[in-house]
Amino acid sequence: MHTKIRNIAIIAHVDHGKTTLVDRLLATTHVFRDNQKVDDCVLDSNDLERERGITILSKNISIRYGDVKINVIDTPGHADFGGEVERVLRMADGVLLIVDAFEGPMPQTRFVLKKALGHGLKPLVVINKIDRPGSRPAEVLNEVFDLFVELDANDDQLDFPVIYASATNGYARYEPEDDNMDMIPLLDSILKHIPCPDVKLDGPLALQVCTIDYSNFVGRIGIGRVFSGTLRAGARVLIVKNDGSRFMAQAKQIFTFEALGRQEAKEIRAGDIAAVVGVDDIDIGDMVTCEIEPMQLEPIAVEEPTVSVVISANSSPFAGREGDKVTGRQVKDRLFREAESNISMNISETEERDGMIVAGRGILHLSVLMETMRREGFEFQVGRPRVILKEENGKKMEPIELAVVDVPGEYAGKVIEIMGARSGEMIDMSQRGDQTHLEFKVPSRGLLGLRTRILNASRGEASLFHHFSEYGPWRGDIARRQNGTLISMVTGPAIAYSLDTLQQRGTMFVSPGVECYEGMIIGENSRDNDLAVNAAKSKQLTNTRASGSDKGIMLAPAVVFTLEESLEYIEEDELLEITPQNIRMRKRLLTEGERKKAGRR
């Protein structure tokens, strides 16, 4: 055993305070200088993570408390990145389960805890945000215990220690009424309750790669835990792939995790977490071992994608106005580079070789890549997302997700009706105060655009969470968008005079002055058909002016879609144009004549 190391993963539902809690642990253990200015959520280092307030990529850091090194793994809380959570749990001996003292266990709490308990990890429960108005730590503790029982936790796991915390205010306590204002009780509990790594320090080398990083300078970097023996820099090692194939390679450099960064090391002993440089095609689940006594651990399966889109070069009339990377070759090269480092996505060329098929775990998973690319100066267009189907015993199977909705009781009937129209099957309904808790099994197809409909039906008061459950039999056709679109028939800036007339026909997506082109979607029709309109038509001036002839124009604010909402909105005959400064929806065929011909065919 390695008594001077603890490996702990932090798991929680989205926004229950994982990253903030880590900030406080870093400050308590003096990772930062006393006079050093540090941003909040220091582990959410990616711009997208900071803007969205979510963790997208798992992070490895370490803190030193006394003479013990604590390796901390901050994991994503969103279901689209659940595969990342499952893999990195292989590196941990225990988990810090963080639960909001007001909200209690949520859908993703169940998802990540089930994975942790399945790996046999020892849990340490942190009931966070006890300073929040309306917090109910005692009730939440009972709900957490009930969740452990539901998930078949063993007796040792059920006997979990509890810490009460306010990460925002920087304190952790054994009881909510205590008056200490530091994080020491949490650090002491980690040392006391999280087991040391049970490893063979003098055994044959065994490191299993649990996650992949990528560097433009050294290529792929395999990160994993040393389960046995010692890994030395420059050593010749045997790589055993998931499929059983093997080859020799050299661990040119090895790094250990120290504070917020990596530190090059000459050797890393069993129990610690290491990053290995020098193996070109290293992959998830690969074993780094020795040739004389090769070790083999249970393979790690990378979760399969459930949704795909086709990404191709931008072909709109405005192509090349904003980005500096606009050709199909540049887009293709960028996506192949992504395939090198992002093993949870499947990326391949279309049969016609005019675009790239990018498959991931959900709309958010895919949109994070698209948002990153547009910030890098790329212009491209994306088709409607499609779920990935399978065939088993001659039957068509589709991905089914567990969707959980918490909604005020008065709107529960509307939510059930909307879910029923999306082939959702209700499996649970319970009352929590004035909130109704609903659980459904619903096809992934049915979730496209669902969040917007549920928020509209509940006047913004519902919350929807979902994650992949299993593949199930095809559930038939699902009704998509009910309304048609308003399509620009000319190229030019939108004029307030025209928009004032057009808003009687539907909801507008553009404001005065916005540049439009022929075939661009500028609004939603109040009827079920598409309608070509002229938003650039200005009022004709005359020689006579009558009193009151120029009424004041009152325009309703234009509806602005996020990237995810746009992906969910478009239909099969539409595309999403993504540029560094704009997200535009358009028809595949830009002219009305082309669309009519296609309709007749």
C-alpha positions in Angstrom: 0.0 0.0 0.0 1.0 3.6 -0.6 0.1 5.4 2.6 1.3 8.9 1.5 -1.2 9.2 -1.4 -5.0 9.5 -1.6 -6.8 9.5 -5.0 -10.2 11.0 -4.9 -12.8 12.0 -7.6 -15.3 14.7 -7.1 -18.8 13.9 -8.4 -22.0 15.9 -8.3 -25.0 17.1 -10.3 -24.4 20.2 -12.5 -24.0 23.4 -10.4 -23.8 21.8 -7.0 -20.4 23.4 -6.3 -17.7 20.9 -7.2 -15.3 23.4 -8.8 -15.8 26.0 -6.2 -15.1 23.5 -3.4 -11.8 22.6 -5.1 -10.9 26.3 -5.2 -11.3 26.4 -1.4 -9.2 23.3 -0.9 -6.4 24.8 -3.1 -6.5 28.0 -1.0 -6.5 26.1 2.3 -3.4 24.1 1.3 -1.6 27.2 0.1 -1.2 26.2 -3.5 -1.4 29.9 -4.3 0.8 32.6 -2.9 -0.9 34.7 -0.2 -0.7 37.8 -2.5 -1.6 35.9 -5.8 -4.8 36.9 -7.6 -6.8 33.9 -8.4 -10.0 33.6 -10.5 -13.1 31.8 -9.2 -13.5 28.2 -10.5 -9.8 28.0 -11.4 -10.2 24.5 -12.7 -12.8 25.6 -15.3 -9.9 27.0 -17.4 -11.6 26.6 -20.8 -13.4 29.8 -21.9 -16.6 27.8 -22.7 -16.5 26.3 -19.2 -16.3 29.7 -17.6 -19.1 31.1 -19.8 -21.5 28.2 -19.3 -20.6 27.6 -15.7 -20.1 23.9 -16.2 -17.1 21.5 -16.2 -16.6 19.9 -19.7 -13.3 18.2 -19.3 -12.1 16.2 -16.2 -9.1 17.8 -14.6 -6.3 16.3 -12.5 -4.6 18.3 -9.8 -3.0 17.5 -6.5 -2.8 19.2 -3.1 -0.5 18.4 -0.2 -1.9 18.2 3.3 0.7 17.4 5.9 2.9 14.7 4.4 0.1 13.2 2.2 -0.4 14.0 -1.5 -4.1 14.1 -2.4 -4.8 13.6 -6.1 -8.1 15.4 -6.9 -10.0 14.6 -10.1 -12.7 17.2 -10.9 -15.3 15.5 -13.1 -18.0 16.9 -15.5 -21.5 17.0 -14.1 -23.5 17.2 -17.3 -24.9 13.9 -18.7 -23.3 14.5 -22.2 -19.9 14.1 -20.6 -20.9 11.1 -18.4 -18.5 8.8 -20.2 -15.6 11.0 -19.0 -16.8 10.5 -15.4 -16.9 6.7 -15.7 -13.4 6.5 -17.1 -11.7 8.7 -14.6 -13.3 6.8 -11.7 -10.8 4.0 -12.5 -8.0 6.3 -11.1 -9.7 6.9 -7.8 -10.0 5.0 -4.4 -12.8 7.2 -3.1 -15.3 9.8 -4.2 -16.4 13.2 -2.8 -20.2 13.2 -3.5 -21.4 16.8 -3.3 -25.1 17.5 -2.9 -26.9 20.8 -2.8 -28.4 21.4 0.7 -31.5 22.9 -1.0 -32.1 20.8 -4.1 -31.0 17.5 -2.7 -30.0 14.5 -5.0 -30.7 15.3 -8.7 -30.8 13.0 -11.8 -27.1 13.4 -12.5 -26.3 12.7 -8.8 -27.9 9.3 -9.2 -26.1 8.7 -12.5 -22.5 9.5 -11.2 -23.1 7.9 -7.8 -24.3 4.6 -9.5 -21.0 4.5 -11.4 -18.9 5.2 -8.3 -20.7 2.5 -6.2 -20.3 0.1 -9.1 -16.5 0.6 -9.0 -16.6 -0.2 -5.3 -15.3 3.3 -4.3 -15.7 4.6 -0.7 -17.9 7.7 -0.7 -17.5 10.9 1.5 -20.7 13.0 1.3 -20.5 16.7 1.3 -23.8 18.6 1.8 -22.9 21.9 0.2 -24.5 25.4 0.2 -25.8 25.1 3.8 -25.8 28.9 3.9 -28.4 29.1 1.1 -31.8 30.4 2.1 -34.2 27.5 2.4 -31.4 24.9 2.8 -32.5 21.6 4.5 -29.4 19.7 5.3 -31.1 17.1 7.6 -33.8 16.2 5.0 -31.2 16.1 2.2 -29.0 13.7 4.2 -32.0 11.3 4.5 -32.6 11.6 0.7 -29.0 10.8 0.0 -29.2 7.7 2.3 -32.3 6.6 0.5 -30.5 7.0 -2.8 -27.6 4.9 -1.6 -30.1 2.1 -0.6 -31.9 2.4 -4.0 -28.5 1.9 -5.8 -27.7 -1.2 -3.8 -24.7 0.3 -1.9 -22.9 -2.3 0.3 -22.7 -1.9 4.1 -19.4 -0.2 4.0 -20.6 2.3 1.5 -23.8 3.0 3.4 -21.7 3.9 6.5 -20.6 7.1 4.8 -19.1 10.1 6.7 -20.8 13.4 6.2 -19.4 17.0 6.0 -21.5 20.1 5.9 -20.0 22.9 3.8 -20.4 26.3 2.2 -17.9 26.4 -0.6 -18.7 30.0 -1.4 -17.9 31.1 2.1 -15.0 28.7 2.4 -15.9 26.5 5.4 -16.6 22.8 6.0 -18.0 21.5 9.3 -18.8 18.2 11.0 -22.2 19.6 12.1 -24.1 22.6 10.5 -24.1 24.4 13.9 -20.2 24.4 14.3 -18.6 27.8 14.0 -15.2 27.1 12.3 -14.6 29.1 9.1 -12.1 26.8 7.3 -11.9 23.6 5.2 -9.8 21.6 7.7 -12.6 19.1 8.7 -13.0 18.1 5.1 -9.2 17.6 4.6 -9.0 15.6 7.8 -12.0 13.4 6.7 -10.3 12.7 3.4 -7.2 11.4 5.1 -9.2 9.4 7.7 -11.9 7.9 5.5 -10.6 7.6 1.9 -8.5 4.4 1.7 -4.8 4.4 0.6 -4.1 3.0 -2.9 -4.1 -0.8 -2.6 -1.2 -1.4 -4.9 2.0 -3.6 -5.3 4.9 -1.2 -5.0 7.4 -3.9 -6.0 5.3 -5.7 -8.6 5.6 -5.7 -12.4 4.7 -2.4 -14.1 1.0 -1.8 -14.8 -0.5 1.5 -15.8 -3.9 1.7 -17.5 -4.7 4.8 -19.6 -8.0 6.3 -18.5 -8.0 9.6 -20.4 -6.2 11.2 -23.3 -4.7 14.7 -23.6 -3.2 16.1 -26.8 -0.4 18.5 -27.5 0.6 20.0 -30.8 4.3 19.5 -29.8 4.3 15.9 -28.5 1.1 14.4 -29.8 -1.1 12.2 -27.7 -0.5 12.0 -23.9 -1.9 9.0 -22.0 -3.0 9.7 -18.5 -3.7 6.9 -16.0 -2.9 5.4 -12.6 0.0 3.2 -11.9 -1.5 0.1 -10.4 1.7 -1.8 -9.8 5.4 -1.4 -10.0 7.4 1.7 -11.0 7.3 3.6 -14.3 10.7 5.2 -15.2 11.3 7.9 -17.8 13.0 6.7 -21.0 12.1 3.0 -20.2 11.1 0.6 -23.0 7.5 -0.5 -22.2 5.0 -3.0 -23.7 1.7 -1.5 -24.8 -1.2 -3.9 -24.7 -4.3 -2.6 -26.6 -7.9 -3.3 -25.8 -8.1 -5.8 -28.6 -5.2 -7.8 -27.3 -2.6 -6.5 -29.9 0.7 -5.4 -28.4 3.9 -3.6 -29.3 7.0 -2.1 -27.7 7.4 1.7 -27.2 9.4 4.1 -25.2 8.0 6.3 -22.4 10.1 9.3 -23.5 8.8 11.5 -20.7 6.6 11.0 -17.7 4.8 13.6 -15.6 3.1 13.6 -12.3 0.4 16.1 -11.2 1.6 18.7 -8.8 -0.8 21.5 -7.7 -2.5 22.9 -10.9 0.2 21.7 -13.3 2.3 18.8 -14.4 5.9 18.2 -13.2 8.3 16.0 -15.1 9.5 13.1 -13.1 12.3 10.4 -13.4 10.0 7.7 -12.0 6.5 7.3 -10.7 5.6 4.6 -8.2 2.4 2.6 -7.9 -0.6 4.5 -6.5 0.2 7.8 -8.2 -1.4 9.2 -11.3 1.0 9.7 -14.3 1.0 11.3 -17.8 3.0 9.4 -20.4 4.5 11.0 -23.5 6.1 9.1 -26.4 3.5 6.5 -27.5 2.0 7.9 -30.7 -1.3 6.0 -30.9 -2.0 5.5 -27.2 -5.7 5.1 -26.5 -8.2 4.7 -23.7 -7.9 1.3 -21.9 -4.3 0.6 -23.2 -2.0 -1.0 -20.7 1.5 0.3 -20.2 3.4 -2.7 -18.8 6.6 -4.7 -18.9 7.6 -7.3 -21.5 8.7 -9.9 -19.0 5.6 -10.0 -16.8 2.9 -8.3 -18.8 -0.1 -7.2 -16.8 -3.7 -7.0 -18.1 -6.6 -5.2 -16.4 -10.3 -5.2 -17.4 -10.6 -3.2 -20.7 -12.2 0.2 -20.6 -15.1 0.6 -23.1 -15.5 4.1 -24.5 -19.2 5.0 -24.6 -20.9 4.9 -28.0 -22.2 8.2 -29.5 -26.0 8.5 -29.9 -26.3 11.6 -32.1 -24.6 12.7 -35.3 -24.4 15.8 -37.5 -22.8 16.5 -40.9 -20.4 19.4 -40.9 -19.3 20.9 -44.2 -17.8 24.1 -45.7 -20.0 27.2 -45.6 -21.8 27.7 -48.9 -23.9 30.7 -48.1 -23.6 34.0 -50.0 -21.9 35.5 -47.0 -19.2 32.8 -46.8 -15.7 34.2 -46.1 -16.9 37.6 -44.6 -15.9 36.8 -41.0 -13.7 33.7 -40.8 -10.2 33.1 -42.0 -10.7 29.3 -42.3 -13.5 28.7 -44.7 -12.5 25.9 -47.1 -13.7 22.3 -46.9 -10.0 21.1 -46.6 -9.4 23.4 -43.5 -12.6 22.2 -41.8 -11.8 18.6 -42.6 -8.2 18.9 -41.2 -9.5 20.5 -38.0 -12.0 17.7 -37.4 -9.4 15.0 -38.0 -7.2 16.8 -35.4 -10.1 16.7 -33.0 -10.5 12.9 -33.6 -6.9 12.5 -32.4 -7.6 14.0 -29.0 -11.3 13.5 -28.4 -11.9 9.8 -28.2 -15.5 10.2 -27.2 -16.4 11.5 -30.7 -16.5 9.4 -33.9 -15.4 11.5 -36.9 -15.5 10.3 -40.5 -16.0 11.5 -44.0 -19.4 11.3 -45.8 -19.6 8.9 -48.7 -19.7 11.8 -51.2 -16.6 13.3 -49.4 -18.3 16.6 -49.3 -18.6 16.8 -45.5 -17.7 15.2 -42.2 -20.0 13.1 -40.0 -19.4 14.0 -36.3 -21.0 11.7 -33.8 -21.2 12.4 -30.0 -23.2 11.8 -26.9 -25.7 14.7 -27.3 -26.4 18.1 -28.6 -24.3 19.8 -25.9 -21.4 17.5 -26.6 -21.5 18.4 -30.3 -22.1 22.1 -29.8 -19.1 22.5 -27.6 -16.9 21.5 -30.5 -18.7 23.8 -32.9 -18.4 26.8 -30.5 -14.7 26.1 -30.1 -14.2 26.0 -33.9 -16.0 29.2 -34.6 -13.8 30.9 -31.9 -10.8 29.6 -33.8 -11.9 31.5 -37.0 -13.7 28.7 -38.8 -16.8 29.1 -40.9 -19.0 26.0 -41.6 -22.5 24.7 -42.0 -24.3 21.9 -40.1 -27.2 19.7 -40.9 -30.1 18.6 -38.6 -28.9 16.3 -35.8 -29.8 12.6 -36.3 -29.9 9.8 -33.7 -27.8 6.8 -34.4 -29.9 3.7 -34.9 -28.9 0.0 -34.4 -30.4 -3.2 -35.6 -30.8 -6.2 -33.2 -32.4 -9.5 -34.3 -33.9 -7.8 -37.3 -35.5 -5.0 -35.2 -34.7 -1.3 -35.5 -33.4 0.0 -32.1 -33.0 3.6 -31.1 -31.3 5.4 -28.1 -33.7 5.9 -25.2 -33.0 8.5 -22.5 -34.2 8.9 -18.9 -35.7 12.4 -18.7 -36.5 14.0 -15.3 -38.7 17.1 -15.1 -39.3 19.1 -11.9 -42.2 21.5 -12.5 -44.8 23.4 -10.4 -47.9 21.2 -9.9 -50.2 23.4 -12.0 -48.1 22.7 -15.1 -47.5 19.0 -14.6 -50.4 18.1 -16.9 -49.0 20.1 -19.8 -45.6 18.5 -19.4 -47.1 15.0 -19.4 -49.0 15.9 -22.6 -45.9 17.2 -24.3 -43.9 14.1 -23.3 -46.7 11.9 -24.6 -46.5 13.6 -28.0 -42.8 12.8 -28.0 -43.4 9.0 -27.4 -42.3 9.5 -23.7 -43.4 6.8 -21.2 -43.9 8.1 -17.7 -42.2 5.8 -15.1 -42.5 7.8 -11.9 -44.4 10.8 -10.5 -44.1 12.2 -7.0 -44.8 15.4 -5.1 -42.0 17.4 -3.5 -43.5 20.4 -1.8 -45.2 22.5 -4.5 -43.0 20.8 -7.2 -44.1 17.7 -9.1 -41.2 15.3 -9.9 -41.7 13.4 -13.2 -39.6 10.7 -14.8 -39.9 9.5 -18.3 -38.3 7.1 -20.7 -38.2 9.0 -24.0 -36.4 8.5 -27.4 -33.4 10.7 -28.0 -35.3 12.0 -31.1 -38.0 13.3 -28.9 -35.6 15.4 -26.8 -34.7 17.6 -29.8 -36.4 21.0 -29.1 -38.1 19.6 -26.0 -36.5 21.9 -23.5 -37.9 25.0 -25.2 -41.4 23.6 -25.4 -41.4 22.6 -21.7 -40.1 26.0 -20.6 -42.8 27.8 -22.7 -45.5 25.5 -21.3 -44.4 26.1 -17.7 -43.6 29.8 -18.1 -39.9 29.1 -17.5 -40.4 27.4 -14.2 -39.6 23.8 -15.2 -36.2 22.1 -15.1 -35.3 19.3 -17.4 -32.4 16.8 -17.1 -31.8 13.7 -19.1 -29.1 11.1 -19.8 -28.7 8.0 -22.0 -30.4 4.9 -20.5 -30.4 2.2 -23.2 -31.2 1.2 -26.7 -34.9 0.2 -27.2 -37.3 -0.7 -30.0 -38.1 2.1 -32.5 -41.1 4.0 -31.2 -42.5 5.3 -34.5 -42.6 8.7 -36.0 -42.4 11.7 -33.7 -44.0 15.1 -34.6 -41.4 17.7 -35.1 -41.9 21.5 -35.5 -45.5 22.5 -36.0 -44.9 25.8 -37.7 -43.3 26.8 -41.0 -40.7 29.5 -41.4 -40.4 33.0 -42.9 -37.7 32.9 -45.5 -36.0 36.0 -47.0 -36.5 36.3 -50.7 -33.9 39.0 -51.3 -30.4 40.0 -50.1 -30.1 43.1 -48.0 -30.5 44.6 -44.5 -33.8 44.1 -42.7 -35.9 47.3 -42.6 -38.1 48.2 -39.6 -41.0 49.1 -41.9 -41.0 45.6 -43.4 -40.5 43.8 -40.1 -43.5 45.7 -38.7 -45.7 44.3 -41.4 -44.2 40.8 -41.2 -44.5 40.4 -37.4 -48.3 40.0 -38.0 -47.5 36.8 -39.8 -45.3 35.2 -37.2 -42.3 35.6 -34.8 -39.2 37.4 -36.1 -35.6 36.1 -35.6 -33.9 39.3 -37.0 -33.9 42.9 -35.9 -33.7 46.1 -38.1 -30.3 46.4 -39.8 -29.4 42.7 -39.7 -28.0 41.6 -43.1 -30.1 38.9 -44.7 -29.7 36.8 -47.8 -32.0 34.9 -50.1 -32.9 31.6 -48.5 -32.1 32.7 -44.9 -34.7 31.9 -42.2 -35.7 35.2 -40.6 -38.7 34.1 -38.6 -41.3 31.5 -37.7 -44.6 31.5 -39.6 -47.8 31.4 -37.5 -49.0 28.7 -40.0 -47.6 25.3 -40.9 -46.2 26.3 -44.3 -43.0 28.1 -45.3 -43.4 31.6 -46.7 -40.9 33.6 -48.8 -41.0 37.3 -47.6 -39.2 40.6 -48.3 -37.7 42.0 -45.1 -35.6 44.6 -47.0 -38.5 46.5 -48.5 -38.6 50.2 -47.4 -41.6 52.5 -47.4 -42.1 54.4 -50.7 -41.9 58.1 -50.3 -44.5 60.4 -51.8 -44.8 64.1 -52.4 -47.7 64.5 -50.0 -47.8 63.9 -46.3 -51.0 63.6 -44.4 -51.2 64.2 -40.6 -50.8 60.9 -38.8 -49.9 58.9 -41.9 -46.5 57.9 -40.4 -47.4 55.9 -37.3 -44.7 55.0 -34.8 -43.3 51.5 -35.5 -43.5 49.2 -32.5 -41.4 46.0 -33.0 -41.5 43.0 -30.7 -37.9 42.0 -29.7 -36.5 39.4 -32.1 -36.1 35.8 -30.8 -32.4 35.0 -30.4 -31.5 31.3 -30.4 -28.4 29.7 -28.8 -26.3 27.3 -30.8 -28.0 24.3 -29.1 -31.5 25.7 -29.6 -30.7 26.4 -33.3 -29.5 22.8 -33.8 -32.7 21.5 -32.2 -34.9 23.9 -34.3 -33.8 23.2 -37.9 -35.5 20.5 -40.1 -34.1 18.1 -42.6 -34.3 20.7 -45.5 -32.5 23.3 -43.5 -28.9 24.1 -42.4 -27.2 26.0 -39.6 -24.5 28.5 -40.8 -21.9 29.0 -38.1 -19.3 31.8 -38.3 -17.1 33.6 -35.8 -19.7 36.3 -35.3 -23.1 34.9 -36.4 -25.3 31.8 -36.2 -27.8 31.8 -39.1 -30.5 29.3 -40.0 -31.1 28.8 -43.8 -32.7 26.5 -46.3 -30.5 24.0 -48.0 -31.9 25.3 -51.4 -31.7 29.1 -51.2 -34.0 30.1 -54.1 -37.7 29.6 -54.1 -37.6 28.2 -57.6 -35.1 25.4 -56.5 -37.3 24.6 -53.5 -40.4 24.3 -55.7 -38.7 22.0 -58.1 -37.4 19.8 -55.3 -40.9 19.7 -53.8 -42.4 18.5 -57.2 -39.7 15.8 -57.4 
